[in-house]
């Protein structure tokens, strides 16, 4: 992309701020048209850099909530095959515990859930089961199948299916679950040294004069 | 005394807003209770109530609440309507302050829709099970199940309300998870695209009750509900339903049942129509005759774009929605007009801070950076095609539209949030016919992390200051620039040498002390209504609003208008 290099060189010579007029932009387009730069067909439908795993995590928590509610309704005594409702409750609790610790974001600050530092080591200890999103996609796809056999857990199963699809997309994009490292807390725990001179403290210039006078005496 | 002062400030700044919320809660409660009582006591629902019990009334009550909120949730999003109401001559200051919180009301209605949907869904789970267990073999038409003991899953899956209900809940779950604060702030694109599912949601909502499972009796004049209960042997676990039919008992024929009609269109129809008309008007007014005249890069990844659009008129403080078709055909991003068109110059300026994906790509696209891998397709042959790089929608009003309606204005800006205020300063500078008698003082407090950020508007500040001196009003504008991070000495020297006027107005390494600053301003303007306008990060806006509600000093009233990003 030689025209891009020449324009960048032009920018760095002038420094900030500088003006790029309509002519310059048009010139770069003209050069592009002449084939000096690589061209790629524009796509009108383009989404930004989405972290799919973040959405999948929230969707998993919501699905677990729906499944838990459905399971509780299912064991209320009026539904047959209430064993599936019990299964739904167990799976929902497991998903909540598994998904509670958020992953470290690829860029930007990660907002931790409250007390997630307690569960993070346990989830991290699972190794590739927790790190790899293909595993989550497969697990949720399998877990949601029994939920379709009774009415109260059907919606939870559908939401879990959507979660598994989003995790599949996240896995394709190469995202991974990374435990959040505790760096800020260690910084906050630094103690300050107490002041070396107790009050009343003389001004700096007076202290300097004092020190010089003491040196001369010595 | 302090409690009284706090109450005065609270009522002044938040009173009307919370009154509307209380009114809305009361309205929801009235709708729920009246629908609940209607379904509990109306004689035409006797037989279906007999089968389903109290969960019938709960599910219908929440259905009415859902209908109400699905209608109300659309109204705050009618931008043209809200802008018209803001700028109409009959609107009062308190009403305009209320309009600043449209988005908050939209989120409140959204939250209520989610909660009501959950209760409605649970109610219908029990209804499906009760249809199966308490099948009425004597009056078969009233049943939702085909036979006693039918699996509730098949009752739901075999009906239009059942299928549409499951789809609605799934769409709602998707929209709700992407609307959460953590997802919305970090993946705004995702929130934007999934929120477009509202069209699917409203379509299924309209057809949700078509060929419904719930039945009402239609021959009440010939069959009083429960008139032959001695002959029927139905084991129902709850008491017999009461009804308020006081006419004499008639038992000429068995009951005849009909479907309960679909009533969602009555609640949602008008707001949806208003919203669609608003949306259509906005799409029609989108101008494609837009031309970029100039692009300037400023320190701190800020892009200044000077644009010309045919027939564009904006008032200071208004914002526009910008789309760049080359980057994305579906994304629209709001930016305040930092310098409005004047009688001498028809073009306007927007300042964009390239901090997200879209704005970063826009910066690379307009400046032709090396990392940008897209260039215009080779078929773009005419100048007009090259000029259609931005599509503009608007302008729309914002909370900053009330500046200069107060005698004393305090403009508090954080970072790029200065753009609404610079529009006003530019309006003061360029408008020859503006009467300054009504304005006593403008306090301009701008906080940035980097000293170089002030260069975005230093020329405007200096020129305005000199103009005010020439008009013998040097005390009209009081400028305070705060740099929150430490500044290298060489950088400070260079800045001061370039802009000597601003040297004594710079405060390095410290933020303003809001209680002190605001009380100092109140002391200088006793008994006056002071407009405090804040545009910046959410934390700043919240702090300033709290102090404005808390402080009441020397009879000066602080009215807080804030917008945050």
Interface residues (C-beta under 8 A of the other chain):
Chain A: X1 X4 X5 X7 X8 X11 X16 X17 X18 X19 X20 X21 X22 X24 X25 X26 X28 X29 X32 X33 X37 X38 X39 X40 X41 X42 X44 X45 X46 X47 X48 X49 X50 X51 X54 X55 X58 X59 X62 X63 X66 X69 X70 X73 X76 X78 X79 X80 X105 X108 X111 X149 X150 X151 X152 X154 X155 X158 X159 X162
Chain B: X118 X121 X122 X125 X126 X128 X129 X130 X133 X151 X152 X153 X156 X166 X169 X170 X173 X174 X176 X177 X178 X180 X182 X183 X186 X187 X188 X189 X190 X193 X292 X293 X294 X295 X296 X297 X298 X299 X325 X326 X327 X328 X329 X330 X356 X357 X358 X361 X366 X367 X368 X369 X370 X373 X374 X375 X376 X377 X378 X380 X386 X455
